[in-house]
Amino acid sequence: MTCLECNKELSYLDHRNAMDSLGVELCAKHQERMERLVEKNNTPMEAIQLYYGLKEAGVQAMLEWWDGKKSVDIAISRVKLNIEIDVEYHMLTHEQAMNDLEEAMHSFKNGFTTIRIPHILIRHYLKETVHNILGIMEGLKANIKAI
């Protein structure tokens, strides 16, 4: 058991605390950093899990990236992909749907593609979700010039 950020060996207590609060293996220092990010940006726990899943797959992603209008849960700038984690997708109203559409328009105008992933998918199918995002990235690389 090592920290996914710094590879420091984790004690059982550090491992248990990180898994209980964030669902990923982090040392106390990096766990505290992530908890501050969650508190500041209301970052879903699943965004952190997906971020580290992508990192493990070799993807250089950014957590809580500012796109000029709002903070994006995960951004992969090499292929201009923004990933938003839907935590309340079951309670979609027409106002939220319009806001989502406007956010997608803003991203497209800046050359980015935005995908929305239900949090439950990450919670139960993290590896499959990462695999599918890698496929989306391949498709984007084929259709746009990578930075």
Secondary structure as GFF3:
##gff-version 3
##sequence-region A 1 147
A	DSSP	alpha_helix	12	21	.	.	.	ID=ss1
A	DSSP	alpha_helix	28	41	.	.	.	ID=ss2
A	DSSP	alpha_helix	45	56	.	.	.	ID=ss3
A	DSSP	beta_strand	62	66	.	.	.	ID=ss4
A	DSSP	beta_strand	71	76	.	.	.	ID=ss5
A	DSSP	three_ten_helix	77	79	.	.	.	ID=ss6
A	DSSP	beta_strand	81	86	.	.	.	ID=ss7
A	DSSP	three_ten_helix	89	91	.	.	.	ID=ss8
A	DSSP	alpha_helix	94	109	.	.	.	ID=ss9
A	DSSP	beta_strand	113	118	.	.	.	ID=ss10
A	DSSP	alpha_helix	119	124	.	.	.	ID=ss11
A	DSSP	alpha_helix	126	143	.	.	.	ID=ss12
###
